[in-house]
Each structure stands twice: as C-alpha cells, then as structure tokens.
Amino acid sequence: MAEGATRFIFMLLPNFSLIGFTSAIEPLRIANRMAERRVYEWELASEDGVSETCSAGITINVDRGLEEVGRNDTIIFCGGLDIKNVASTKMLNWARREARKGMPVGGLCTASHFLARAGLLQGRKATIHWENRESFVEDFPEQDISGAIYVIDRNRYTSAGGTASADLMLRLIANEHGTDLANGVADQMIYTSVRTDKDEQRLSIPTRIGVRHPKLSSVIKMMEENLEEPVSPSVLASEVGISTRQLERLFRRYLNRSPKRYYTELRLQKARNLLLQTDMSVINVALACGFTSPSHFSKCYRLHFSTTPYRERGAQSD
C-alpha cells in the first residue's frame, strides 16, 4: 500500500448497479492521476472472493472475499436490484464484525438497506435510491432517511446510487485533499455541476411534469407527501388559494386528467413499488397507499397496470 494512501474495499453485492459502482471508483482513479501519486487505493470484493455479476449482466472479477480488512480501510457496499434477497447471513455477520473496528462504512444505491439490516445505521442519517424509499421506510420505520443524493453522517456514507456516487466521492476527496483536487477531478469527468448533500435526488416537480405552474406544483407536492391518507381535492385547492373547479381546470389543461385520477396514479405507483420490493401483504399495501377497500384497490390496479396486485406479486417470485 502506498504511504499515506486511503484504501477502499468495494464489496459488490449480487445484482449491484454498475453505474453506481463505476461512478464511485473513477473519481479515485482520476484523483491519483491529478495528484501524480497514489492517494487512493482500492480492492474489489465479493462473498465468494471470485467474481460478482451486476444488474446489467456483466461479471466482474474481484480481489478478495470475506477476509478481515484493516482498521484504516473504508468499506463501501455496492447495491442494486433485489437488495432484500442478496444479503446472506455470512455477509451480514462479516459486515458487523468489520464495522466494530470503527472504520468508515458506506452503501451505494440500495446498499443502505443492507446496512440498515446489519444494524450499521442506528443513530445515523442515511439515504437510498428514491425508487426504494417507500419499501425502506416500511422495513425500517425508525430509521432517519433523507431524500438527498448522498449523506455523510460521521463514519457512515450513503448515496442514492447512479451518478450520486460520484458526488459522494468528490466530497470525500475534497474533505481529505482539498477542493482544488476535487474540482480538478470533476473537470476531468466533464462534471460541470458538482452537487452537495443538500441536493435532492429527483427532478423538480415542474421539470418532471413539464409544466411551470407554482400552484399546480404545490398541489402535486402535497399529493406526493400524503399518499397513505389522501387529501380531498377541495382541501388541496383551498391550500393553494383556488377553487375546486379551478383545480380541475389546471389538471385538465396541463396534465390531461383529473386531480383524482392523477392522485390515484401516484398511489398506485407507490403500491407497485411496495409489492415488488417488500413482503407486505396485498391488503397492507392497499392500506399504505390510501385504499381502504381491497376490492377497490385491486380494480384500480388492474385498470392501470393491466394485471392484479396478486399476479404482480406472483410474477415477481417466478
């Protein structure tokens, strides 16, 4: 190991996200080049110590398995698809044992779920990819979870994955070696806007819906924040200072659907995420998404997704 170099152990979990992993490791490589010395070193690891396959089907050879790591190393778990089913007891025990040494431990993309399951996020704030947020909250209701692209809480690092991994690593580089080096790395990556832990994961509502109307955006934000206990259109309209009829016209004009339909679609998308990512019963999923009648939930789900909640859950297990 080069003198003074920081060493990362990237633990690749099955079906890990390739972009989340490469976005984390490339800034380290470029930092070495820009510094003209090895300020960072890394090894790749997997449970079997041979290789691991990412969600894109590409298999990557690794350097090590579940051997002990040094107290000065940093372990980064790389997650991806089907995170709930990739954590073996052996891997969880290894993570707990190594973390007791006090070194920094991180999780990219969905690996925050793995860290929470291992008990490594207790008393720490964390983040996870937005698509997995609802299922994470259901599994770990006491966990302080953020919508930011990355979170650094003492010696726990989590990122939402994708290109957010690069933002996390650029921050770590800046913390250790200064902003000049971090900015130089960003320039080499053609990274014109380095984000911070204050940046949210998802595009703004106006960007997502393709409409810049402040009252419409405010209503949609309220809808997204109240999926389990839906708010009536009259209350939503009143909150932004318009009539229910004006609210109807806004949705018809800009989104070509009624507020009720748009709200229902948001709740159904949350329901689908929960069905595919958790072991919650269909009835509990319905309740978590504001449907008090299982039959009504099933009917709405079938009309929107052309399948029933039960078949959706069954297809996922095939």
Order of alpha helices (4+ residues) and beta strands (2+ residues): beta-alpha-beta-beta-beta-beta-alpha-beta-alpha-beta-alpha-beta-beta-beta-alpha-alpha-alpha-alpha-alpha-alpha-alpha-alpha-alpha-alpha
